[in-house]
Amino acid sequence: MSGTSLDGIDAVLVAFGHPHPVLISRYYLPYHDTLKQAVLDLHQPSLNELHQTQLVGNQLAQLYAQAVNALLAQTNYTAEQIMAIGCHGQTIRHCPEHGYTLQIGNAALLAELTGITVVSDFRSRDIAAGGQGAPLVPAFHDKLLRHPERHRVIVNIGGISNLTNLPPHGSTSGFDCGPGNLMMDAWCMQHLKKPFDANGDWAKTGKVLPELLGKMLAEPFFALAPPKSSGRDLFNMAWLQSKLKGNKSPEDVQATLTELTAQTIALAINAQCNGAEEIYLCGGGAHNQVLRTRLAGLLPTCSVQTTDILGVDGDYLEAIAFAWLSQQALLGQAANLPLVTGARHPCILGAIYSA
């Protein structure tokens, strides 16, 4: 998995055939700054961008292969023992309103480099069926984290935040809430030259700017009823700059962006997850103590913890989900939830590149 945050690659080795998937091992490979910038550049139209897209996709395939081989080396598994690689790829466009999404990473080259079957392009089939193509992990949350009596909500705070609603006696639903770490990370990089605000320590030094927060919360996306999904196509530095006027203290803007993430998650839960009792956080944003504390304050009737307490490593939960999605593809079983994505019917997700 390599997500919207553009921090690197999460690789997991997962065994199925048990009541629940078993995480055997994990490996993290960070992106170097030049690749991260190249991916960011591809989010905007540019000269010769088709050629650049293919070159960056090839670079990503090389890195994915490196991560896979490192993971196998540390576990003493061989390529012949692996059923498949589930590779999400790197999103550079997500435009379901125009009928497409684009994740790059050259799955054919990855299969060639590793000698392992690759399943990729998970989102396009759902979009073809009229869906948003995202979020896809709620189907996996439903299998792994549902409780028969407790109303749980799983909140993944990656670049974009999304939630999965798991009412004990109702249907699973889910949708994107808005920017998770994406805007906080970008502002932190611009002003501190750091990839993220560790623990929210920088945001803690600032104060929330009500006028700026109000302008950001007025974004029409937040008022949309689900199904809905989003990404860097909407939430980016140009979006933030359009809301800024005058000389704002950088730490105050960071505090406000942190509040935006907290409020949009809480608003989504209050609006769509009536009766929620337990909130479980995963993804990089779960490490932001300021954000976690604020979410607990905004959701006083719910317990707010991480999925780690359930025995599921929140940093790798999404990667495990795409291992499961690839297994579903190989078995010829549908893996989207139309109630979540808005697709007209269940679909088998993913394109298969045989070894």
N, C-alpha and C positions, 0 to 999 in steps of 0.2 A: 504494500500500500504506500503510495506517495500522494499526499493530499494537498488541499488548498493552501496550507501554511507554508509549503515549499521548504520544509526544514530538512527532509531526507527520506530515506526508504525504511519502512518497517517490514522485516521479513520474519515469518513464523513458519515452523514446521508443525503441522497439525495432524493428529491421527483421528480417524473416524471409526465407526463400528462399536462405539461405546454408548452408554446412555447420553453422554454429552461429549463434544469434541475435546480431545486432550491436547494441550499445548506442550509439545516435546521440547522445543527450544525456540529462541528468538535472536534476532540480530538487527542492529541498527546501523545504517550507513548514511552519514550526513551528506547533503549536497555541498559542493564547493561554491564559493560566491559567484564565480563566472557562469556556472550552469544555472544557478538560481536566477541571476539577472537575465540570462538568455530566455528562460521560461517566462519570466515576467514580461519581457519585451514582446513575446509572442501573443500576449493578451490584447495587444493593440495592433491595428493594421500598420504595415510597414513595407518598405521596399524589399522585394524578393522574399516575402515572408513564407511562401510555399516551400521554397528551397530550404530556408532556415528551419522550418518546422520539421522537415524530414531529417536534416542533420542533427537537430536536437533530439528527435525521436531515436535516432541511432545511438547517440550518446547515452540516453536513458536506458536503452536495451543493454548496453555494455555494463552500466552500473547495476541494473537489475540482475544480470548474470553474475556479476561480482558478489552481490549480496547473497544470491542463491548458493553459489559455490562456497562462500564463507560459512553459511549456515550449515551446509552439508558437512563441511570439514570439521566443524566443532561438535557434530553429533555422530560422526562415523557412518552416516548413511550415504548410499551411492545414488546416482541419478536413476538407475534402473529400479530402485525401490520406491520412487516417487510417482504417484498417480498423475499428478498435474501441478503446474504452477497457475495459480489464480492471480492475474496481474491487472490491477485497476488501471494503470497508466496515469499520466499526468494531464489533468484537465487544463486546456487552454481556451476553450469556449464552452459555455453551457447555455444554450438558447432554445429551450423547449418550445418557446412561443413561436419560433421559426422552424420547428420540427427537426432540430439536430442538437447533438452534443459532440464534443471532440476531445478524446483522450489520446495522447501520443505515447509512444514507447516501443514501436516496432515489435509486435509480438512474434512475427515470423522469425526475425533475427534472434529474439530471445530463445525460441525453441531450438534454433540452429546452434546457438552458443552453449546451451545447457544439455541438449539431448533429451529434453523433457517436454511433454505436451503442455501447451500454454492455452489457457482460457482468458480472453480479454474482451474489451468492448461490451461491458455488461449493460450499459445504459441505453444503447440505441434501440434495442427491440422494444423496450417499454415506451420510449418516445414514439416509435412507429405506431404503437397501439393507442396513441393519444395521451400518454402519460407524461409526467415530468422527468422521468428517468432518474429521479432522486426524491427522497433518500431511499437507498436500497437495503440498508442494514436493519430496519425495523423487522423484517421477516426473520432475521437471525435472532434479534433480541427476543422475539416472540417464542422461538424454539428454546432459547437458553435461559432467559431471565424472568419469564412470567412466573407469578406466584398464584396459587389457587384461591387465596383469600385476600391478599394485600394488594392494593392499587398502587402499582409502581409506574414511575416515569423514568426512562433512561435518557439522559441528556449528553450528547456527544459535543464537546466544545473543541472543534478543530478550527480551521480557518473560518469556516461557517459553522454556526451552531445548529443542531437539529435535535429533535426529540422523538421518542417512541412512547406512545401512551399504551399501557398494558392494564386496562381495567380487568379485574378478576372474572367478571361475568359479562364481558362485552368484547367487541371486536378490537383488534389491534389497529391503531392509527399512528400517524407520524407525519412530520413535515419539517422543512427548514425554518428556523426562527429568525435568522438574520446573521450579521457578522459575529463570529466568535472571537478568535484571536486575530483575525485578518487585519483589522484597522489598528488595533493596539500594537501589533508587531510592526506594521509599516511606520507608524508614528515614532515608535521607539527606535527603529533603525535610522530614521531621518534625523533624529535629534541626539541620540546617544551612541549611534553606530553599534547598537546591540540588536541581536535578532528577536529578542522578546524581553518583556518586563518581568524578571524573575520574581515570583511570589506576589507580583503587583506592588513591589516596594516603591517604584517610582510614582505610580498612581497615588499611593498613600500620601505622598508629599504634596499633592495638589488638592484642589477643591473642585467639585462638580459645578459646571457653568450651566445654570438652568436654561438660558436662552439658546445656547448651542445644543443642549440636549433636546429641547423642544423642536428645534429645526430638524434634527436627525430623526426624532420619533415621528415627525410628520411625513416621512418617506412612505408613499402609498403601499409599498410591499408589506409593511407591518400590519396594515389593516386588511389585507387580502385574506379571505377564508382559504383554508387548505382544501385540496392539495396545492402545495407551492414549494418551489425550490429556488435557490439563488447562488451567486458566486461573485467572482471578481468582475464579471461583466457589469454588475451594478455597484457593488461595494468596493471602492478603490480610492486612491488618494485624490483623484479629480472630484469624486463625490464629496469627500470631506472638505476639500478646499472651497467647494461651492457653498458650504454652510458657514465657513469661517469669515469673520469680518473683524477688522481691527487687530491690534496686537494682543494676542492671547498668550498667557504663560504656557509653555509646552507641557509642564506637569499638570496644569489645570485641564488642558485638552486630553491628556492621558487619563486623568481621573474621570473625565466625562465619557470617554470612549469605553472605559471599564464599566461605568454605570449603564451605558447604552446596552452593552452585552448582557449585563445582569437583568436590566428591566425588560428587554425584549424576550428573554427566556421566561422570566416570571409572568409577563403578560400572556405569553403563549400558553403556559401551563394553566393559568387562571381561566383563560377563555375556552380552552379545548380539552382540559383534563380534569373535569369536575370530580371532586372526591379523591383526588390524588393524596396518598399518604406518605409515600417514600420516593425520594428523588435520588437517583444514582448518577453520578457524573463520570464521564470518561473522556479521553482525548487530552491534548496538551493543556487546555484551559483548566482542567481539574486540579492542576498544580498551583494555580493562581489563588493564594490564600485570601487576598482582598476580594476577589470575585466570589469565591466560595462563601465567605462571611456575608457578603452583600446578598447573595441568593438566599441564604438562610434567613436573613432579615426580611426579605421581600416575600418569603413563603413560610410564615411562622407556624402554620398548621402541619407542615411536612418536615420529616427528617431529611437532611441533605448530607449525603455521604458519597464516596466513590465506589465504583463497581469492584474495586479490590477487596472490599469487605465481603463480597459475595464469592470470592475466590477467582475472579476474572480480572486479569491485569488490564486496567483501563487504557494504558498506553498502546496496547496491541490488540484491543478488542475489535477494531475495524479491520485490521489485517486478518484476524481469525475469521471474521465474517466473510471476507472475500475468498478465503479458502473454502468455506462452506458453499458460497455461491458457485464456485467453480465445480465443486462436487455435484451440485444440483444440475449444472449444465451437462456434465458427463453422464449423469443418470437420466437425462431427458425429462427433468421435473421442473415445473414452474417455480420461480423464486421471487417474483415481485408480488406486492400486495396492492391490488387496484384501489383499495380504500386509502392507501397512503399516496400512491403516485398519480392516481386519476386515470390510469390506463383502462381501456374498455374491457379487458379480460386478463387473466393470468397468462404469463409468458415464460418460456424458457429463455434465460438471459445468457449472453456471451457467445463469442465466436471462438471456435476451437481450431488451434494450429497443432496438428499431430506431430510428434517427434519424428 
